[in-house]
Amino acid sequence: MANLSERLIEYLGQGPAADWTGIIAPDATYDNLAETLTGRDAVIERLFAMTPFATNVWERLEVLGPGRDAIILRGAPPAGGEGRTFVLTFRTKGEMVTAIGQQFFGLPKVVSSAMKMDDALRSRFDRALAQGCPMYLTYVDRAGRPQMSLRGSLLTLGPDSLGMWARAATGIPGAVAENPHVALMYRDPEARATYSLTGRARIATDEATRNRIWDAMPRPEQRHDFAHLGTAIVIDLDKVAGQAGYTATGPVDPVNLVREG
C-alpha cells in the first residue's frame, strides 16, 4: 500500500475525482494567507478551489526546520509551463490529514505596462498620510550611505511623477543633487496593499512647481515649515509595482508600471 506522501501526490494528480473524504480528518483545518477554514467539507472545497490540479506536477520537498514533521508538496508547472504554483504542507495523524497549510511558490508574473498611474492609484498615494499610511523614502546620503525616512508630504504631480517637500533640516536636497536615485514604499496593512516605487529625484527650481507642492501638502506637514524654508522635490518615476490587496487567491489588481526608454 502506498504511503501517505505517495497517496497525496496521487490524489492531487486526480483532483476532485479522488476520494478525499477518506484521507481528510473530519475536524481538519486549512490555512492560507487570508483565512483559516475548519471542517472536512470546507477544507476539501477550498483545496479544489485553490489548487491548480490540472496544470501542476506534484513533488515532495525535503525541508528542514519547523516543517520537518509534515509532508510538504510543491506543485511545479509541467514542462514548458509558466505561472505561480503552490506549496502545500500536510499535517497528519496516522493515515489522515489533520491540517493543510497553503502558500505561494515564486513571485507572481505581472505584465509590464507604460508608466501611467491611474486615478485610483494616485488617490491612494495622495491620501497616504490621511489614511495613516505615510510612505517611506530611501535615498543615498552624501557619504554614500543609504537612508530611509517617512514622508508625509508626498503627492502625485501627474501619472508618472511625485512631488514632496523636504524641510531645511533634512539632508535630502543635498543628497539627491549628487545621487538622484531614490526608492519608495507604500504599505496599507489593513488592506494588504503594497507598492514599491523607484525613480530619480530633482530639485524644483521654478516657483510654480514649488507653490503647487506646498499648496497640496497636508496641513500637518505645512505646520512644520511656516516660513517655507524647505525644498520642493520632483521624483520622476521609473517603476511602480505592487497590488491593491492580497486575498486567498493572490494579489488584487497587481500593477507593474515601467517608464519606457
N, C-alpha and C positions, 0 to 999 in steps of 0.2 A: 504493500500500500504506500502511495506517495506520502512524503512528509508534508507538514503544513505549508512550508515555503513553496514546494512544488505545486500543491493544490491551489494556493493563492495565485500563482503565476498562470496556472491552467484556467482558473475561474476568470481572472482578469482578461485572458485571451478570448473567453467565451462571452464575457459581458453579461447582460441581463439574462442570457439563456442558461447560465449556470444556476444551480440550486443554492443561492446564498443563504437561505434560511437554515441550512444545515451546518453552516460554518460561522455565522454571526450570533453571538450570545444575545438573549432577549433584552438585557439591560446594557447593551454595548453603547459606546459614545463615539461621536465623530467631531473632531476639532479641526478648524482651519483658522485663517487669519481673522475672519469676520464673525464666526459663530461657533457654538457648541450645541450639538444635537444629541439627544438621548433616546434610546429605544431602537430595537432591531429594524422596524419598518422605516423610521426616519433615517437611520444610517444607510440602509440599502437604497432608499430613494435618492439621498444625496450622493452616494457613491456612483450611481448610474448617471446622475446629472453632471457630476464634476469630472469624471474620468473619461478621457477620450479612448475608450476601449479599441475602437476600430483602427485607429491610426498609430497606435503605440506598440512597441515590442518591450515586454517587461523583463527586468533582470533583478537579481538580488544584489544589494550593495553590502559590502563588508565594511561596516562603520564602527570605529572605536568611540569610546566616550559614553555619555549618558544613555544613548540608544542601543547599546550593545546587547541588551537582553530582549530586544524587539526584532521582528522581521521587517527589514526595510527594503522596499522595492522601488525601483525607478522605471518610469516609462520613457523609453527612448523612441524618437520618430524612426520609422522604417528607413531603409537605405534611400538616400536622396531626398528624404523628407525634411521639412523645416517646421519651426514653431516651438512654442514653450510647452514643456511637459511637466509631469508631476513626480514627486516623491511621496510615497505612502508608507507610513510607519504603522505596523500592526502589533498591538499588544495582545498577548494571548494567555489563555489559561487552559492547559490541556490541548485539545484539538479545536478549541473555539476562540474566535477573535472577540476580545472584550473592549478594545478601543482602537480607533483609527485616527491618525494624525495626517493631514494633507498639507503639503507645502509646494510652492512652485520651484521648478528647477530651471535655472537660467533666467536671463532678463528678457522681458517682452520685446519683441521687434516692432518698432513703430516707424512706419514710412515717413521720411522727412518731407517737409513742405516749406514753402518760402517763408521768410521771416515776416510774419504779419499777424500780430496778436489780435484776436477778435475782441469784441466789446466785453464779453463775459470775463475773459482773462484780464483785460485792462482794468475792469472794475474790481476784480479781486485784488490786484496789486495796489490800486489807488485807495482801497478801503482797508488795507492790511493793518495799519495801526489801530483804526477804529474797531476792527474786528478782533483785536488782541493778538494779532499775528505779525508783529513787526519783522521786516526782512533782515537777513544777515548779509553783510557785505564783507568780502575778503579782498584785500589788496596787498601789495608788496611795499614795505616802507623804504625809506631812502638808504637804509643799511642792508637791504636785500632780504629782510625777514618778513614772512607772511603775518598779516594782522587781520583780525576779524572784529566787527562791531555791529551792533544792532542799529538800524537806521529807520527812524520814524518819518523822515521827510521824503522818502522815495515815492515817486509818482510817474505815471506814463505820460510822455510827451507826444507820442504817436504810436503807430503799430509796430515800430521797430526800435524804440528808444525810451530811456528812462531819464528822469531828472532827479536831483537831490540837492539838499543844502548842507554844506559842511561848515560847521561853526569854526570860528577863528582859532579856537584852542586845539583843534584836531590837526593831525599831520597828513590828512588825506590829500589836500590840494597839492602839496609839495611832492607827495609820493606818486600820484598819478601823472604829474608833469614829467617825471622821469620814467615811469613804467605804467602805461595806461591800462594794462590788462587787469581786469577785475572779475570776480565771480560772486554770485548772489544766490541766496537760498530762501525760498518761501515754504512755510510749513503750517498747515492748519490741522492740529492733531485730532480735533473732533470730527472733521470731515475726512481725515486721512488724505488731504490734498498736499502734494509736494511738487515743487518746481525748482529746478536748478537752472541758473542763467549765467552766461559768460558774455563778456563784451569788452569794449575799450572806452575808457573814461577820458573826458577832456573838460577843461575849464571853460565855462560860458563867459565870453568877454562882452557880448552885446547886452545892452540894458534891457531889451525886450524879453530875451530869454531869462535873464536874471529875475526880472519882475514876475514873469509868468511862474517860475518855480517858487518864488517866495509867496505869491498870492495863493497858489494852490496847496501850500503846505497846511497840514492840520494845525489848528490853533495851539495845541500844547507844544508843538515844535517851534512855532513862531515866538512863543514866550521865552525861549532860551536865547533869543537874539533880537531884542527890540531895536538895537542900533543898526541892524543889517550889516554887521561886520564880517559875516561869513562869505563863503564862496559858492556860487551856483555851478553845479557839475552836470554835464550831459553824458549819459552812457549809451553808446551805440551798440546794440545787442548783436552778437554773432550767433547765439544759440539759446533757445528756451526749450527745455524738455521736462516732462512730468505728467501728472494726471490730477484730475479734479477730485479724486477719491479712490477708495480701494474697497472692494467687496469680495465675497467668497469666490466670485468668478474672475477676479483680477482687476486691473486698473479701469477707472471710469474716465472716459473722454481723454485718452492719452494724446499728447502732442509732442512733436519733435520738429521745432521750427529752426531753420538754418538759413543764415544770410548767404546769398549766392555771391560768388566772386571773391 
